[in-house]
Amino acid sequence: MNFNRINNIIGWVVFAIAALVYLMTIEPTASFWDCGEFIATAQNMEIGHPPGASFWMLLGKFFSLFAFGNGMAVAKTMNIMSALASAFTILFLFWTITHLARKIFAKEPKLSQGQLFAIMGAGVVGALAYTFSDSFWFSAVEAEVYAMSSLFTAAVFWAILKWESVADEPGSDRWLLLIAYLMGLSIGVHILNLLAAPAIVLVYYYKRYPVTRKGVATALLASVLLLAIMLYGVIQLTLKIATWFELFFVNTVGLPYNAGAIIFLILLIAALAYAVIRSQQTGKVILKTLPLNTVFLMVTFIMIGYSSILIIPIRSAANPPLDENNPDNTLSLLSYVNREVYGQRPLIYGEYFNAPVENYKDGKNIYYKKDGKYAVADTRTKYEYDKRFMTLFPRMYNSQDPRYAQDYKNWGKIKGRPVTVAGMDGQNEIRNVPTFGENLRFFINYQLGHMYFRYFMWNFAGRQNDEQGFGDIRDGNWITGIKFLDAMRLGPQDNLPKSVTENKGRNKYFALPLILGLIGAWFFFQREKKGFWIVTLLFVMTGIAIIVYLNEVPRTPRERDYVYVGSFYAFSIFIGMGVLYLFDLLNKKLKTSLSAVIATVAALALVPGIMAAENWDDHDRSGRYTSHDFAYNYLIGLDENALIFTNGDNDTFPLWYIQEIEGLRTDVRVCCMPFLPQDWYIDQLKRKYYESEPLPLSMEFEQYRQGKRGLVPIIDRVKRPTSLKQVMEFALSDDPGAMVPSSTGRQFNYLPAGTFVIPVDREKVVANGTVSPERAAEIDSVIVWSMLREGEEQGNVYKDEFVMLDILAHNDWERPLYYTTPGQSGSVKLDNYLELHGLSFRLIPIRGERATSLDGQVNTTILYDNLMNKFRYT
């Protein structure tokens, strides 16, 4: 029987099974988290959050064409894209397993029927185990980048194995060029694919060089170097050089914006063309086996693939409604791609979370466009910390959230070493510096244990429930379904309430996938050491290496298991090898063909069979419209031309989706509070989009640009309630008399009053529906409130609050103002004037109880109408 023919046929059968499963269980519309944003930006070619997903956007746009203009079907077409990408990932996984399994029988002159069946069985079991795995299935049925990223990882790993099989034939290097092109394209999806590079290098080394310990070490170092070149060279350095050209040709030579970037692009293309042609002529070979021409061709193909990034500045320059960070030139694009807005995480050397700041330094310049040139708006502040609180391999570094300190102490079991430092009040205080051992304990317990191995066990042992886990025994843990083993970690498993036992996310695999995978890994190591180390390297680089690089903080907003699916992909290869172990074991007692059948059927039933049965109910999203209805209900319950202030992610992205894709309530402006401090976002709020008029902002660009009014002190010199409009006019003045010096001598604008007044036109607010006629008598003639705590005369207003004050000062009760959450930063302490209308709270000129999620004013008439007549509950 022909191996290749059977391998292809069964591979496509496995693909069909995976595709059918995913297409049956896809969500029919947008899911929560980033999906709504991705769908909107792909359909309309807009700009999402950094670092962008340019090639994914292009693919998403292509698939959306099959909606044939039906906005309700656009999300489903992109979910189908993820489903098909995931099914192709399974196809490549099957072919990868069978390729590696075939090498175990490489010494056989011809495969027996039983051996052939066992190899195919290994591929089927390993591929279907991954098909039904928890994390991969989750990403396969929604419009996110991780399904497509998995496809690229699977494709390049399969491609290097194809190269290996034909490496000694003429023209085999075409597979290396394909890999380079796919890796270039994958950067426009997610950089996770680059982590396959070390495994690819190891395959190349094993094929081209005599294997020695020194050679393996050199190959591993070279693979890490290659990864660094891809990450910091191709992605970052290329753009950095482009920014040098842009600054020189615009600021020095006087050419128009983007001229320098275009000149650099032309020179880059010319240089690559010259390198390819010249290396072809010379025929030079490097590293004894690698033609220099192939190297330059690979670099060229990587750059061709990466060129999809150009869609980001091109579309940003058109000022679309969604244009996060406005990367319309090379300088802002570099910041966008580098994710600078999210800050930096120290990896090699850095501070502990409780390190005192000793000094501030100006860091990288931040530019903005002014009078045809790039002017410096601000610099990124660099902090210098007390040296006693610095460490190698810092894991407990983040001080932004006060809760982190306690989490670090809990996970690291910190006692520390007491040292004396100067406190904020100038008085000495004692702080405990964590020891390096405690730093490593946090790394092992939290980052490795909680944020990786817990997810690993979800996929191959079992999952407790679908609640997010923070380290307690109740939620988010892994289980096996074997009571005494689970009881050792999580307490008695008898007499659990139905809310626990009937949770759809409670999946018990009895650790059978884990056991089969571990047996398979051991068997693979015994029979094919090179293949074992290649797969193990892929496993480590797409799992533990990501943990080290991400340097996760406690209390992530959601579970992060989807990041590590590449590692679970590699382990599924070991699961496939476990079938060969069973075959080998049975073959000692039974006929070859019977051994292969029994091993395959038993493994198929006990691993992917159980996984499919357990996971189906919590991964079937075929009837789920929660995110869509959530967005619909938010918007449909708002008055005409409303402004709604959201918190980001799950109360923002679904709203963007339903406005941009389905065209619902485009008169409403969705204002994302975390973006309010950004000058590019304020620019967008001052523009008209669709039926939504510009926001009532009085500030001009020079008054709110980067470096201006990021923090505005309150110095209550007036000491009486003052018109908010007058206060804002003062704070926006550039008159030196309206400023105060800081300790560094820098002049700051300030708010001269801490208690503000907003006048109320009673007839107007009743006529426009802000207040119902029945409550007209309760309307306050003015709103009076303080931004200071009782007894304080000074305070601070951050930029998002400052922007909100400007809106309040100039809205004059013209446009309805809603908040998704009372108490959020931008609500500027007006919670007593918020009234619940459904899912959101409206600002009204009637003082009541402070609004919370449970208490405060409620407009029962509007609430009832929304709940019973307007809201959807699909």
Buried (B, 14 or more C-beta within 10 A) or exposed (E): EEBEEBBEEBBEEBBEBBBEBBBEBBBBBBBBBBBBBBBBBBBBBBBBBBBBBBBBBBBBBEBBEBBEEEBEBBBBBBBBBBBBBBBBBBBBBBBBBBBBBBBBBEEEEEBBEBBBBBBBBBBBBBBBBBBBBBBBBBBBBBBBBBBBBBBBBBBBBBBBBBBBBEBEEEEBBEBBBBBBBBBBBBBBBBBBBBBBBBBBBBBBBBBBBEEEEEEBEEBBEBBBBBBEBBBEBBBEEBBBBBBEBBBBBBBEEEBEBBBBBBBBBEEBBEEBEEBBEEBBEEEEEEEEEBBBBBBBBBBBBBBBBBBBBBBBBEBBBEBBBBBBBBBBBBBBBBBBBBBBBEEEBBBEEBBBBBBBEEEEEEEBBBBBBEEEEBEEBBBBEEEEBBEBBBBEBBBBBBBEEEEBBEBBBBBBEBEBEEBEBEEEEEEEEEBBBBBEEBBBBBBBBBBBBBBBBBBBBBBBBBBBBBEEBBBEEEBBBBBBBBEEBBEEEBEEBEEEEEEEEEBBBBBBBBBBBBBBBBBBBBBBBEBBEBBBBBBBBBBBBBBBBBBEEBBBBBEEEEBBBBBBBBBBBBBBBBBBBBBBBBBBBBBEEBEBBBBBBBBBEBBBEBBBBBBBEBBBEBBBBEEBBBBBBBBBBBBBBBBEBBBBBBBBBBBBBBBBBBBBBBEBBBBBBBBBBBBBBBBBBBBBBBEEBBEBBEBBBEBEBEBBBBEBBEBBBBBBEBEEBBBBBBBBEBBBEEEEEBBEEEEEEEEBBBBBBBBBBBBBBBEEBBEBEBBEEEBEEEBBEEBEBBBBEEEEEEBEBBBBBBBBBBBBBBBBBEBBBBBBBBBBBBBBBBBBBBBBBBBBBBBBBBBBEBBBEEEBBBBEEBBEBBBEEEBEEE
